[in-house]
Amino acid sequence: MTRLQEHLLTQRLLALFAAGWLLWDFPLLRLWTSDATVFGLPLLPVALFGAWALLIALLARLMEGRPEG
């Protein structure tokens, strides 16, 4: 892995961390607090688990794309 590729990966991982931090920040969490449901489940837990799954999928995509060694 070249130095430029390592730098880009570091930047992308930091951006993913910042996105995750913002997703679970209190002002944005208030957007999901309502009486709405998704398939009979409250909106807040569905949104939290959906965002969590999305972050895990993006992290897996970033880490699987890098060459070994």
N, CA, C and O atoms as a Maestro MAE file, in Angstrom:
{
 s_m_m2io_version
 :::
 2.0.0
}

f_m_ct {
 s_m_title
 :::
 protein
 m_atom[276] {
  # First column is atom index #
  i_m_mmod_type
  r_m_x_coord
  r_m_y_coord
  r_m_z_coord
  i_m_residue_number
  s_m_chain_name
  s_m_pdb_residue_name
  s_m_pdb_atom_name
  i_m_atomic_number
  :::
  1 25 0.857 -1.168 0.000 1 A "MET " " N  " 7
  2 3 0.000 0.000 0.000 1 A "MET " " CA " 6
  3 2 0.907 1.237 0.000 1 A "MET " " C  " 6
  4 15 1.815 1.357 0.822 1 A "MET " " O  " 8
  5 25 0.647 2.128 -0.916 2 A "THR " " N  " 7
  6 3 1.467 3.332 -0.995 2 A "THR " " CA " 6
  7 2 1.072 4.317 0.099 2 A "THR " " C  " 6
  8 15 0.034 4.184 0.748 2 A "THR " " O  " 8
  9 25 1.918 5.284 0.272 3 A "ARG " " N  " 7
  10 3 1.667 6.298 1.299 3 A "ARG " " CA " 6
  11 2 0.386 7.077 0.994 3 A "ARG " " C  " 6
  12 15 -0.366 7.415 1.908 3 A "ARG " " O  " 8
  13 25 0.137 7.361 -0.280 4 A "LEU " " N  " 7
  14 3 -1.074 8.080 -0.666 4 A "LEU " " CA " 6
  15 2 -2.317 7.253 -0.359 4 A "LEU " " C  " 6
  16 15 -3.310 7.786 0.136 4 A "LEU " " O  " 8
  17 25 -2.269 5.955 -0.648 5 A "GLN " " N  " 7
  18 3 -3.413 5.087 -0.356 5 A "GLN " " CA " 6
  19 2 -3.672 5.005 1.147 5 A "GLN " " C  " 6
  20 15 -4.822 4.998 1.585 5 A "GLN " " O  " 8
  21 25 -2.601 4.943 1.929 6 A "GLU " " N  " 7
  22 3 -2.769 4.916 3.381 6 A "GLU " " CA " 6
  23 2 -3.390 6.217 3.875 6 A "GLU " " C  " 6
  24 15 -4.247 6.209 4.759 6 A "GLU " " O  " 8
  25 25 -2.955 7.328 3.302 7 A "HIS " " N  " 7
  26 3 -3.500 8.631 3.691 7 A "HIS " " CA " 6
  27 2 -4.987 8.726 3.348 7 A "HIS " " C  " 6
  28 15 -5.781 9.219 4.150 7 A "HIS " " O  " 8
  29 25 -5.363 8.256 2.159 8 A "LEU " " N  " 7
  30 3 -6.772 8.285 1.754 8 A "LEU " " CA " 6
  31 2 -7.625 7.378 2.642 8 A "LEU " " C  " 6
  32 15 -8.742 7.737 3.016 8 A "LEU " " O  " 8
  33 25 -7.093 6.205 2.974 9 A "LEU " " N  " 7
  34 3 -7.828 5.288 3.849 9 A "LEU " " CA " 6
  35 2 -8.022 5.924 5.227 9 A "LEU " " C  " 6
  36 15 -9.103 5.834 5.809 9 A "LEU " " O  " 8
  37 25 -6.986 6.560 5.739 10 A "THR " " N  " 7
  38 3 -7.092 7.229 7.034 10 A "THR " " CA " 6
  39 2 -8.146 8.315 6.998 10 A "THR " " C  " 6
  40 15 -8.950 8.430 7.923 10 A "THR " " O  " 8
  41 25 -8.155 9.113 5.942 11 A "GLN " " N  " 7
  42 3 -9.155 10.175 5.816 11 A "GLN " " CA " 6
  43 2 -10.565 9.603 5.736 11 A "GLN " " C  " 6
  44 15 -11.489 10.139 6.348 11 A "GLN " " O  " 8
  45 25 -10.732 8.533 4.995 12 A "ARG " " N  " 7
  46 3 -12.064 7.922 4.857 12 A "ARG " " CA " 6
  47 2 -12.536 7.327 6.174 12 A "ARG " " C  " 6
  48 15 -13.713 7.437 6.518 12 A "ARG " " O  " 8
  49 25 -11.627 6.697 6.915 13 A "LEU " " N  " 7
  50 3 -12.004 6.133 8.211 13 A "LEU " " CA " 6
  51 2 -12.376 7.237 9.199 13 A "LEU " " C  " 6
  52 15 -13.323 7.087 9.972 13 A "LEU " " O  " 8
  53 25 -11.642 8.331 9.176 14 A "LEU " " N  " 7
  54 3 -11.983 9.455 10.053 14 A "LEU " " CA " 6
  55 2 -13.328 10.068 9.671 14 A "LEU " " C  " 6
  56 15 -14.104 10.454 10.546 14 A "LEU " " O  " 8
  57 25 -13.609 10.159 8.376 15 A "ALA " " N  " 7
  58 3 -14.897 10.679 7.931 15 A "ALA " " CA " 6
  59 2 -16.029 9.743 8.357 15 A "ALA " " C  " 6
  60 15 -17.098 10.207 8.753 15 A "ALA " " O  " 8
  61 25 -15.805 8.447 8.279 16 A "LEU " " N  " 7
  62 3 -16.815 7.477 8.718 16 A "LEU " " CA " 6
  63 2 -17.048 7.587 10.217 16 A "LEU " " C  " 6
  64 15 -18.189 7.504 10.671 16 A "LEU " " O  " 8
  65 25 -15.989 7.771 10.987 17 A "PHE " " N  " 7
  66 3 -16.119 7.977 12.424 17 A "PHE " " CA " 6
  67 2 -16.944 9.227 12.721 17 A "PHE " " C  " 6
  68 15 -17.834 9.205 13.571 17 A "PHE " " O  " 8
  69 25 -16.641 10.318 12.013 18 A "ALA " " N  " 7
  70 3 -17.374 11.571 12.225 18 A "ALA " " CA " 6
  71 2 -18.850 11.407 11.863 18 A "ALA " " C  " 6
  72 15 -19.723 11.934 12.553 18 A "ALA " " O  " 8
  73 25 -19.127 10.682 10.789 19 A "ALA " " N  " 7
  74 3 -20.521 10.441 10.396 19 A "ALA " " CA " 6
  75 2 -21.241 9.637 11.478 19 A "ALA " " C  " 6
  76 15 -22.386 9.939 11.814 19 A "ALA " " O  " 8
  77 25 -20.580 8.621 12.021 20 A "GLY " " N  " 7
  78 3 -21.180 7.831 13.095 20 A "GLY " " CA " 6
  79 2 -21.413 8.665 14.335 20 A "GLY " " C  " 6
  80 15 -22.444 8.534 14.995 20 A "GLY " " O  " 8
  81 25 -20.463 9.520 14.654 21 A "TRP " " N  " 7
  82 3 -20.601 10.402 15.819 21 A "TRP " " CA " 6
  83 2 -21.819 11.304 15.641 21 A "TRP " " C  " 6
  84 15 -22.611 11.475 16.568 21 A "TRP " " O  " 8
  85 25 -21.967 11.880 14.452 22 A "LEU " " N  " 7
  86 3 -23.093 12.772 14.189 22 A "LEU " " CA " 6
  87 2 -24.429 12.028 14.189 22 A "LEU " " C  " 6
  88 15 -25.442 12.573 14.628 22 A "LEU " " O  " 8
  89 25 -24.436 10.786 13.700 23 A "LEU " " N  " 7
  90 3 -25.682 10.019 13.668 23 A "LEU " " CA " 6
  91 2 -26.226 9.760 15.066 23 A "LEU " " C  " 6
  92 15 -27.440 9.705 15.264 23 A "LEU " " O  " 8
  93 25 -25.325 9.599 16.042 24 A "TRP " " N  " 7
  94 3 -25.767 9.330 17.404 24 A "TRP " " CA " 6
  95 2 -25.678 10.553 18.307 24 A "TRP " " C  " 6
  96 15 -25.705 10.416 19.531 24 A "TRP " " O  " 8
  97 25 -25.575 11.722 17.738 25 A "ASP " " N  " 7
  98 3 -25.568 12.954 18.500 25 A "ASP " " CA " 6
  99 2 -27.009 13.303 18.879 25 A "ASP " " C  " 6
  100 15 -27.936 13.050 18.110 25 A "ASP " " O  " 8
  101 25 -27.189 13.879 20.059 26 A "PHE " " N  " 7
  102 3 -28.544 14.093 20.577 26 A "PHE " " CA " 6
  103 2 -29.446 14.932 19.664 26 A "PHE " " C  " 6
  104 15 -30.597 14.546 19.462 26 A "PHE " " O  " 8
  105 25 -28.985 16.058 19.103 27 A "PRO " " N  " 7
  106 3 -29.919 16.829 18.251 27 A "PRO " " CA " 6
  107 2 -30.466 16.020 17.070 27 A "PRO " " C  " 6
  108 15 -31.635 16.165 16.713 27 A "PRO " " O  " 8
  109 25 -29.636 15.178 16.468 28 A "LEU " " N  " 7
  110 3 -30.140 14.363 15.354 28 A "LEU " " CA " 6
  111 2 -31.011 13.206 15.838 28 A "LEU " " C  " 6
  112 15 -31.931 12.784 15.138 28 A "LEU " " O  " 8
  113 25 -30.725 12.698 17.022 29 A "LEU " " N  " 7
  114 3 -31.577 11.629 17.565 29 A "LEU " " CA " 6
  115 2 -32.995 12.129 17.825 29 A "LEU " " C  " 6
  116 15 -33.955 11.366 17.723 29 A "LEU " " O  " 8
  117 25 -33.121 13.404 18.160 30 A "ARG " " N  " 7
  118 3 -34.458 13.959 18.405 30 A "ARG " " CA " 6
  119 2 -35.325 13.928 17.152 30 A "ARG " " C  " 6
  120 15 -36.551 13.919 17.254 30 A "ARG " " O  " 8
  121 25 -34.709 13.912 15.975 31 A "LEU " " N  " 7
  122 3 -35.478 13.830 14.732 31 A "LEU " " CA " 6
  123 2 -36.254 12.523 14.634 31 A "LEU " " C  " 6
  124 15 -37.312 12.470 14.006 31 A "LEU " " O  " 8
  125 25 -35.730 11.467 15.254 32 A "TRP " " N  " 7
  126 3 -36.338 10.150 15.138 32 A "TRP " " CA " 6
  127 2 -37.343 9.854 16.244 32 A "TRP " " C  " 6
  128 15 -38.022 8.828 16.196 32 A "TRP " " O  " 8
  129 25 -37.454 10.731 17.239 33 A "THR " " N  " 7
  130 3 -38.407 10.478 18.322 33 A "THR " " CA " 6
  131 2 -39.794 10.950 17.895 33 A "THR " " C  " 6
  132 15 -40.087 12.145 17.872 33 A "THR " " O  " 8
  133 25 -40.613 10.002 17.569 34 A "SER " " N  " 7
  134 3 -41.999 10.298 17.203 34 A "SER " " CA " 6
  135 2 -42.827 9.050 17.466 34 A "SER " " C  " 6
  136 15 -42.302 8.017 17.883 34 A "SER " " O  " 8
  137 25 -44.109 9.154 17.222 35 A "ASP " " N  " 7
  138 3 -44.998 8.011 17.424 35 A "ASP " " CA " 6
  139 2 -45.089 7.129 16.185 35 A "ASP " " C  " 6
  140 15 -45.859 6.169 16.164 35 A "ASP " " O  " 8
  141 25 -44.314 7.445 15.157 36 A "ALA " " N  " 7
  142 3 -44.344 6.666 13.920 36 A "ALA " " CA " 6
  143 2 -43.746 5.277 14.150 36 A "ALA " " C  " 6
  144 15 -42.908 5.077 15.029 36 A "ALA " " O  " 8
  145 25 -44.200 4.333 13.340 37 A "THR " " N  " 7
  146 3 -43.677 2.969 13.424 37 A "THR " " CA " 6
  147 2 -43.270 2.488 12.036 37 A "THR " " C  " 6
  148 15 -43.759 2.972 11.015 37 A "THR " " O  " 8
  149 25 -42.360 1.522 12.034 38 A "VAL " " N  " 7
  150 3 -41.928 0.861 10.803 38 A "VAL " " CA " 6
  151 2 -42.158 -0.627 11.019 38 A "VAL " " C  " 6
  152 15 -41.475 -1.249 11.833 38 A "VAL " " O  " 8
  153 25 -43.106 -1.200 10.302 39 A "PHE " " N  " 7
  154 3 -43.486 -2.601 10.466 39 A "PHE " " CA " 6
  155 2 -43.855 -2.917 11.916 39 A "PHE " " C  " 6
  156 15 -43.564 -4.001 12.420 39 A "PHE " " O  " 8
  157 25 -44.495 -1.962 12.573 40 A "GLY " " N  " 7
  158 3 -44.943 -2.146 13.940 40 A "GLY " " CA " 6
  159 2 -43.882 -1.854 15.001 40 A "GLY " " C  " 6
  160 15 -44.158 -1.971 16.195 40 A "GLY " " O  " 8
  161 25 -42.687 -1.479 14.587 41 A "LEU " " N  " 7
  162 3 -41.613 -1.160 15.524 41 A "LEU " " CA " 6
  163 2 -41.458 0.348 15.625 41 A "LEU " " C  " 6
  164 15 -41.659 1.056 14.639 41 A "LEU " " O  " 8
  165 25 -41.104 0.850 16.800 42 A "PRO " " N  " 7
  166 3 -40.900 2.297 16.937 42 A "PRO " " CA " 6
  167 2 -39.775 2.786 16.027 42 A "PRO " " C  " 6
  168 15 -38.818 2.056 15.766 42 A "PRO " " O  " 8
  169 25 -39.894 4.009 15.552 43 A "LEU " " N  " 7
  170 3 -38.965 4.558 14.575 43 A "LEU " " CA " 6
  171 2 -37.547 4.712 15.123 43 A "LEU " " C  " 6
  172 15 -36.589 4.451 14.396 43 A "LEU " " O  " 8
  173 25 -37.384 5.121 16.364 44 A "LEU " " N  " 7
  174 3 -36.050 5.373 16.920 44 A "LEU " " CA " 6
  175 2 -35.150 4.138 16.892 44 A "LEU " " C  " 6
  176 15 -34.041 4.232 16.366 44 A "LEU " " O  " 8
  177 25 -35.564 2.984 17.428 45 A "PRO " " N  " 7
  178 3 -34.678 1.816 17.374 45 A "PRO " " CA " 6
  179 2 -34.391 1.354 15.940 45 A "PRO " " C  " 6
  180 15 -33.283 0.915 15.632 45 A "PRO " " O  " 8
  181 25 -35.393 1.458 15.075 46 A "VAL " " N  " 7
  182 3 -35.182 1.051 13.682 46 A "VAL " " CA " 6
  183 2 -34.140 1.954 13.028 46 A "VAL " " C  " 6
  184 15 -33.266 1.473 12.306 46 A "VAL " " O  " 8
  185 25 -34.228 3.254 13.276 47 A "ALA " " N  " 7
  186 3 -33.257 4.193 12.713 47 A "ALA " " CA " 6
  187 2 -31.864 3.952 13.284 47 A "ALA " " C  " 6
  188 15 -30.878 3.992 12.548 47 A "ALA " " O  " 8
  189 25 -31.774 3.704 14.578 48 A "LEU " " N  " 7
  190 3 -30.465 3.458 15.190 48 A "LEU " " CA " 6
  191 2 -29.809 2.197 14.641 48 A "LEU " " C  " 6
  192 15 -28.632 2.216 14.278 48 A "LEU " " O  " 8
  193 25 -30.559 1.109 14.579 49 A "PHE " " N  " 7
  194 3 -29.988 -0.131 14.066 49 A "PHE " " CA " 6
  195 2 -29.705 -0.042 12.571 49 A "PHE " " C  " 6
  196 15 -28.744 -0.642 12.089 49 A "PHE " " O  " 8
  197 25 -30.526 0.694 11.831 50 A "GLY " " N  " 7
  198 3 -30.269 0.896 10.401 50 A "GLY " " CA " 6
  199 2 -28.997 1.693 10.167 50 A "GLY " " C  " 6
  200 15 -28.200 1.351 9.293 50 A "GLY " " O  " 8
  201 25 -28.804 2.746 10.936 51 A "ALA " " N  " 7
  202 3 -27.584 3.556 10.807 51 A "ALA " " CA " 6
  203 2 -26.365 2.741 11.232 51 A "ALA " " C  " 6
  204 15 -25.306 2.834 10.611 51 A "ALA " " O  " 8
  205 25 -26.512 1.952 12.275 52 A "TRP " " N  " 7
  206 3 -25.415 1.110 12.745 52 A "TRP " " CA " 6
  207 2 -25.026 0.091 11.665 52 A "TRP " " C  " 6
  208 15 -23.842 -0.107 11.393 52 A "TRP " " O  " 8
  209 25 -26.018 -0.547 11.059 53 A "ALA " " N  " 7
  210 3 -25.751 -1.516 9.998 53 A "ALA " " CA " 6
  211 2 -25.082 -0.833 8.797 53 A "ALA " " C  " 6
  212 15 -24.172 -1.395 8.186 53 A "ALA " " O  " 8
  213 25 -25.534 0.365 8.468 54 A "LEU " " N  " 7
  214 3 -24.929 1.102 7.356 54 A "LEU " " CA " 6
  215 2 -23.465 1.429 7.647 54 A "LEU " " C  " 6
  216 15 -22.614 1.282 6.770 54 A "LEU " " O  " 8
  217 25 -23.167 1.870 8.869 55 A "LEU " " N  " 7
  218 3 -21.775 2.163 9.222 55 A "LEU " " CA " 6
  219 2 -20.908 0.909 9.167 55 A "LEU " " C  " 6
  220 15 -19.769 0.973 8.706 55 A "LEU " " O  " 8
  221 25 -21.417 -0.214 9.621 56 A "ILE " " N  " 7
  222 3 -20.663 -1.464 9.571 56 A "ILE " " CA " 6
  223 2 -20.418 -1.876 8.124 56 A "ILE " " C  " 6
  224 15 -19.321 -2.321 7.784 56 A "ILE " " O  " 8
  225 25 -21.427 -1.732 7.272 57 A "ALA " " N  " 7
  226 3 -21.263 -2.090 5.866 57 A "ALA " " CA " 6
  227 2 -20.230 -1.188 5.180 57 A "ALA " " C  " 6
  228 15 -19.415 -1.669 4.392 57 A "ALA " " O  " 8
  229 25 -20.260 0.105 5.473 58 A "LEU " " N  " 7
  230 3 -19.282 1.017 4.889 58 A "LEU " " CA " 6
  231 2 -17.870 0.721 5.391 58 A "LEU " " C  " 6
  232 15 -16.909 0.787 4.624 58 A "LEU " " O  " 8
  233 25 -17.748 0.400 6.664 59 A "LEU " " N  " 7
  234 3 -16.444 0.052 7.216 59 A "LEU " " CA " 6
  235 2 -15.912 -1.232 6.583 59 A "LEU " " C  " 6
  236 15 -14.728 -1.315 6.253 59 A "LEU " " O  " 8
  237 25 -16.764 -2.218 6.413 60 A "ALA " " N  " 7
  238 3 -16.349 -3.466 5.770 60 A "ALA " " CA " 6
  239 2 -15.901 -3.207 4.335 60 A "ALA " " C  " 6
  240 15 -14.909 -3.771 3.873 60 A "ALA " " O  " 8
  241 25 -16.635 -2.356 3.642 61 A "ARG " " N  " 7
  242 3 -16.252 -2.019 2.251 61 A "ARG " " CA " 6
  243 2 -14.892 -1.352 2.204 61 A "ARG " " C  " 6
  244 15 -14.071 -1.674 1.345 61 A "ARG " " O  " 8
  245 25 -14.642 -0.424 3.121 62 A "LEU " " N  " 7
  246 3 -13.349 0.251 3.157 62 A "LEU " " CA " 6
  247 2 -12.210 -0.722 3.468 62 A "LEU " " C  " 6
  248 15 -11.160 -0.681 2.827 62 A "LEU " " O  " 8
  249 25 -12.420 -1.584 4.441 63 A "MET " " N  " 7
  250 3 -11.342 -2.458 4.885 63 A "MET " " CA " 6
  251 2 -11.116 -3.642 3.942 63 A "MET " " C  " 6
  252 15 -9.987 -4.122 3.842 63 A "MET " " O  " 8
  253 25 -12.124 -4.116 3.264 64 A "GLU " " N  " 7
  254 3 -11.957 -5.233 2.340 64 A "GLU " " CA " 6
  255 2 -11.287 -4.787 1.043 64 A "GLU " " C  " 6
  256 15 -10.693 -5.601 0.336 64 A "GLU " " O  " 8
  257 25 -11.381 -3.515 0.736 65 A "GLY " " N  " 7
  258 3 -10.791 -3.027 -0.509 65 A "GLY " " CA " 6
  259 2 -9.307 -2.785 -0.435 65 A "GLY " " C  " 6
  260 15 -8.675 -2.562 -1.468 65 A "GLY " " O  " 8
  261 25 -8.720 -2.820 0.759 66 A "ARG " " N  " 7
  262 3 -7.288 -2.518 0.864 66 A "ARG " " CA " 6
  263 2 -6.472 -3.783 0.696 66 A "ARG " " C  " 6
  264 15 -6.859 -4.844 1.185 66 A "ARG " " O  " 8
  265 25 -5.344 -3.678 0.005 67 A "PRO " " N  " 7
  266 3 -4.493 -4.866 -0.192 67 A "PRO " " CA " 6
  267 2 -3.744 -5.247 1.078 67 A "PRO " " C  " 6
  268 15 -3.475 -4.397 1.927 67 A "PRO " " O  " 8
  269 25 -3.415 -6.506 1.202 68 A "GLU " " N  " 7
  270 3 -2.678 -7.011 2.359 68 A "GLU " " CA " 6
  271 2 -1.204 -6.644 2.240 68 A "GLU " " C  " 6
  272 15 -0.655 -6.530 1.144 68 A "GLU " " O  " 8
  273 25 -0.591 -6.465 3.385 69 A "GLY " " N  " 7
  274 3 0.851 -6.338 3.443 69 A "GLY " " CA " 6
  275 2 1.400 -5.015 3.180 69 A "GLY " " C  " 6
  276 15 2.617 -4.833 3.212 69 A "GLY " " O  " 8
  :::
 }
 m_bond[275] {
  # First column is bond index #
  i_m_from
  i_m_to
  i_m_order
  :::
  1 1 2 1
  2 2 3 1
  3 3 4 2
  4 3 5 1
  5 5 6 1
  6 6 7 1
  7 7 8 2
  8 7 9 1
  9 9 10 1
  10 10 11 1
  11 11 12 2
  12 11 13 1
  13 13 14 1
  14 14 15 1
  15 15 16 2
  16 15 17 1
  17 17 18 1
  18 18 19 1
  19 19 20 2
  20 19 21 1
  21 21 22 1
  22 22 23 1
  23 23 24 2
  24 23 25 1
  25 25 26 1
  26 26 27 1
  27 27 28 2
  28 27 29 1
  29 29 30 1
  30 30 31 1
  31 31 32 2
  32 31 33 1
  33 33 34 1
  34 34 35 1
  35 35 36 2
  36 35 37 1
  37 37 38 1
  38 38 39 1
  39 39 40 2
  40 39 41 1
  41 41 42 1
  42 42 43 1
  43 43 44 2
  44 43 45 1
  45 45 46 1
  46 46 47 1
  47 47 48 2
  48 47 49 1
  49 49 50 1
  50 50 51 1
  51 51 52 2
  52 51 53 1
  53 53 54 1
  54 54 55 1
  55 55 56 2
  56 55 57 1
  57 57 58 1
  58 58 59 1
  59 59 60 2
  60 59 61 1
  61 61 62 1
  62 62 63 1
  63 63 64 2
  64 63 65 1
  65 65 66 1
  66 66 67 1
  67 67 68 2
  68 67 69 1
  69 69 70 1
  70 70 71 1
  71 71 72 2
  72 71 73 1
  73 73 74 1
  74 74 75 1
  75 75 76 2
  76 75 77 1
  77 77 78 1
  78 78 79 1
  79 79 80 2
  80 79 81 1
  81 81 82 1
  82 82 83 1
  83 83 84 2
  84 83 85 1
  85 85 86 1
  86 86 87 1
  87 87 88 2
  88 87 89 1
  89 89 90 1
  90 90 91 1
  91 91 92 2
  92 91 93 1
  93 93 94 1
  94 94 95 1
  95 95 96 2
  96 95 97 1
  97 97 98 1
  98 98 99 1
  99 99 100 2
  100 99 101 1
  101 101 102 1
  102 102 103 1
  103 103 104 2
  104 103 105 1
  105 105 106 1
  106 106 107 1
  107 107 108 2
  108 107 109 1
  109 109 110 1
  110 110 111 1
  111 111 112 2
  112 111 113 1
  113 113 114 1
  114 114 115 1
  115 115 116 2
  116 115 117 1
  117 117 118 1
  118 118 119 1
  119 119 120 2
  120 119 121 1
  121 121 122 1
  122 122 123 1
  123 123 124 2
  124 123 125 1
  125 125 126 1
  126 126 127 1
  127 127 128 2
  128 127 129 1
  129 129 130 1
  130 130 131 1
  131 131 132 2
  132 131 133 1
  133 133 134 1
  134 134 135 1
  135 135 136 2
  136 135 137 1
  137 137 138 1
  138 138 139 1
  139 139 140 2
  140 139 141 1
  141 141 142 1
  142 142 143 1
  143 143 144 2
  144 143 145 1
  145 145 146 1
  146 146 147 1
  147 147 148 2
  148 147 149 1
  149 149 150 1
  150 150 151 1
  151 151 152 2
  152 151 153 1
  153 153 154 1
  154 154 155 1
  155 155 156 2
  156 155 157 1
  157 157 158 1
  158 158 159 1
  159 159 160 2
  160 159 161 1
  161 161 162 1
  162 162 163 1
  163 163 164 2
  164 163 165 1
  165 165 166 1
  166 166 167 1
  167 167 168 2
  168 167 169 1
  169 169 170 1
  170 170 171 1
  171 171 172 2
  172 171 173 1
  173 173 174 1
  174 174 175 1
  175 175 176 2
  176 175 177 1
  177 177 178 1
  178 178 179 1
  179 179 180 2
  180 179 181 1
  181 181 182 1
  182 182 183 1
  183 183 184 2
  184 183 185 1
  185 185 186 1
  186 186 187 1
  187 187 188 2
  188 187 189 1
  189 189 190 1
  190 190 191 1
  191 191 192 2
  192 191 193 1
  193 193 194 1
  194 194 195 1
  195 195 196 2
  196 195 197 1
  197 197 198 1
  198 198 199 1
  199 199 200 2
  200 199 201 1
  201 201 202 1
  202 202 203 1
  203 203 204 2
  204 203 205 1
  205 205 206 1
  206 206 207 1
  207 207 208 2
  208 207 209 1
  209 209 210 1
  210 210 211 1
  211 211 212 2
  212 211 213 1
  213 213 214 1
  214 214 215 1
  215 215 216 2
  216 215 217 1
  217 217 218 1
  218 218 219 1
  219 219 220 2
  220 219 221 1
  221 221 222 1
  222 222 223 1
  223 223 224 2
  224 223 225 1
  225 225 226 1
  226 226 227 1
  227 227 228 2
  228 227 229 1
  229 229 230 1
  230 230 231 1
  231 231 232 2
  232 231 233 1
  233 233 234 1
  234 234 235 1
  235 235 236 2
  236 235 237 1
  237 237 238 1
  238 238 239 1
  239 239 240 2
  240 239 241 1
  241 241 242 1
  242 242 243 1
  243 243 244 2
  244 243 245 1
  245 245 246 1
  246 246 247 1
  247 247 248 2
  248 247 249 1
  249 249 250 1
  250 250 251 1
  251 251 252 2
  252 251 253 1
  253 253 254 1
  254 254 255 1
  255 255 256 2
  256 255 257 1
  257 257 258 1
  258 258 259 1
  259 259 260 2
  260 259 261 1
  261 261 262 1
  262 262 263 1
  263 263 264 2
  264 263 265 1
  265 265 266 1
  266 266 267 1
  267 267 268 2
  268 267 269 1
  269 269 270 1
  270 270 271 1
  271 271 272 2
  272 271 273 1
  273 273 274 1
  274 274 275 1
  275 275 276 2
  :::
 }
}
